[in-house]
Amino acid sequence: MKTDLTTPGSYAQTKALAPKNNSALKPVLNPLDLKPTGSGPDYKVELSSPKLPSAPSLPGVPSLPDFPSLNKPKPEVPTKEIVKEEIKEEIKAEAVKKPEAKEGSVKKPAIFFIKGLDIFSSPSNSESGYAGLGRMAEAVDGSRLYGWDQKEEIIKEIKKVHPDYPVILVGHSLGGDTAIEVADELDSLGNKFKGVDLLVTIDAVGFSHDIVPQNVKKHLNVFGEKSLFLNDGPHVARREEKTSVRNILSPLDHTEIDDDREIQFEIMSMIQETLKGVIY
């Protein structure tokens, strides 16, 4: 048998059947709304999410460094021209610091190779402008290569050499003419008649320097028979008792003489003989 609670009589029937001690029905309450009786603490339920404590910092752990920004401009790389200028400035500064050598104080030989004007060179017959002269200069330790128009610089360097050390001059074409002019200028009272131990001219160009000054001890003159309108021709000593002169006539062209092996051998042999016994 089912009880129908929807009809008016249903509620009365249900009330009659209910136990006596439950005289009235009470509504069901939410357990969260119940409060304990008595003087105890008033508990409240916090429904919001609890806050977690922050992590403690660890002692002794270094902080990360600040990394450079990727957008910063890169440092400028110096160009070759800037580097060359800086090197030149350093060389100038070093030259200023280095004291100038006094006259007659340098105790080592003065060996100068003097090249001529490249207009007379022929690339078809020679490696480049008087390449043979440059190779001989490289083969002699302590030698220096100058141009035909550097007479004053050569004389200045020669005057620094101690009297006990030899002076050697080797010149080709206009350089040979300059070598004779250097020797002639050193043969003066103002320059204390500075001696030249060896003077070598290779097809020297000129018409008024075929006389070797008295301050030259040995002189080797090589001239070509094909270019008599350019060179000095045979050379003679101003004073034969003071200067030994040797002339060699070559069938080679003006630009080929310094490349010839036989001529190079003669020149290198005389240089070695002049430097024999010299310690430097």
C-alpha angles and dihedrals in degrees: 000000000000126000115230109214096178098071123077091244093053095070092052092050092050092049091052092051095049119102117267097237089059096062093162136024117239124208117252111254129211109257090224091062093057117107124197117247125235131042097307124126120289105244119203127191114226108209096183118099112270120243116246117226116251118254113262117244115253115237119234096022109126120225119247115265122246108261117219117257116259089221095064113115116255117247114263115256111225114245124234090256092055091048091049091051091049091051091050091051091050091050091050091049091049091049090053092052093048110083118235114256113248122241112279094007102107110097102201135080121276107227116176129180112195119198126205135230113301091222088082094053123101116206090201092060100030134037091241139320103334094329092168092063090052092051091052090050090053091050094057116074115232095013125135132210119223137175124249090251096056098084096131093051091050093050091048091054094045092054090059092061119103113247091242092063124078128248118216126187124188119177136173126204108326086001089062090052089050090051091057091047090052092051091046093050092049089055094080141099091246090058093041091245091286109205129233113210096194131015119185122183122186112199091325113206115228145076105227106047103071093111114087114218121241095249091070114095100189130015130188116190119188116184134171124238091214096061106044091137089064107035133065095244118213118002127219132199120247088217115021093195090061103036131050111208126193123184123197121190112209128196091209128107121263093257095043101055097082090049094055113110095215093052091046090051092053092049095046091047092054091047091052091048091051092049094045111129094008113130117205 
